[in-house]
Amino acid sequence: MSNNRILLKLEEDEFITPDEKVEELLKNLTKPSYLYALKLLFENLQNEFSSQVLENSLEALVDTSFKH
């Protein structure tokens, strides 16, 4: 596990599984630090994700209504 501050905070807040962490991070994609934490989760090959969380993530990341 990365020592990323946001990921550590999620664990402290009882978000234990990779799916739980992704779902929480998706709520704050306008913040670069949350997007980076999401990237770290997906890059860690030890993490396993449900197909629903992967689908939700892809939809959130390609949302064309996203405003910068």
C-alpha positions in Angstrom: 0.0 0.0 0.0 1.2 3.4 -0.8 1.8 5.9 1.9 -0.4 8.4 0.1 -2.0 10.7 2.7 -5.5 10.4 1.3 -5.4 6.6 1.1 -4.2 6.5 4.7 -7.0 8.8 5.8 -9.5 6.6 4.1 -8.2 3.6 6.0 -8.5 5.5 9.3 -12.1 6.4 8.4 -12.9 2.7 8.1 -12.8 2.5 4.3 -10.9 -0.8 4.1 -11.5 -2.6 0.8 -10.3 -1.2 -2.5 -13.9 -0.9 -3.7 -14.9 1.2 -0.7 -11.9 3.5 -1.2 -12.7 3.9 -4.9 -16.3 4.7 -4.2 -15.3 7.4 -1.8 -12.6 8.9 -4.1 -15.0 9.1 -6.9 -17.0 11.7 -4.9 -14.1 14.1 -5.1 -12.6 13.8 -8.6 -12.4 17.6 -9.0 -9.5 17.5 -6.6 -6.2 16.4 -8.2 -5.0 14.7 -5.0 -8.1 12.4 -5.0 -7.6 11.6 -8.7 -4.0 10.7 -7.9 -5.0 8.5 -5.0 -7.5 6.8 -7.4 -4.6 6.2 -9.9 -2.5 4.7 -7.2 -5.2 2.3 -6.2 -5.7 1.1 -9.7 -2.0 0.7 -10.3 -1.5 -1.6 -7.3 -1.8 -5.1 -8.8 -2.6 -6.5 -5.4 -6.0 -4.7 -5.4 -9.0 -6.4 -6.8 -12.1 -4.5 -7.8 -15.7 -5.5 -8.4 -17.0 -5.1 -12.0 -19.5 -2.6 -10.8 -16.9 -0.3 -9.2 -14.8 -0.5 -12.3 -17.8 0.4 -14.5 -18.7 3.3 -12.1 -15.1 4.5 -12.2 -14.9 4.5 -16.0 -18.2 6.4 -16.2 -17.0 9.0 -13.8 -13.7 9.4 -15.5 -15.3 10.0 -19.0 -18.1 12.2 -17.8 -18.4 14.8 -20.5 -20.3 17.2 -18.2 -17.2 17.5 -16.0 -16.2 21.2 -15.6 -12.5 22.0 -15.0 
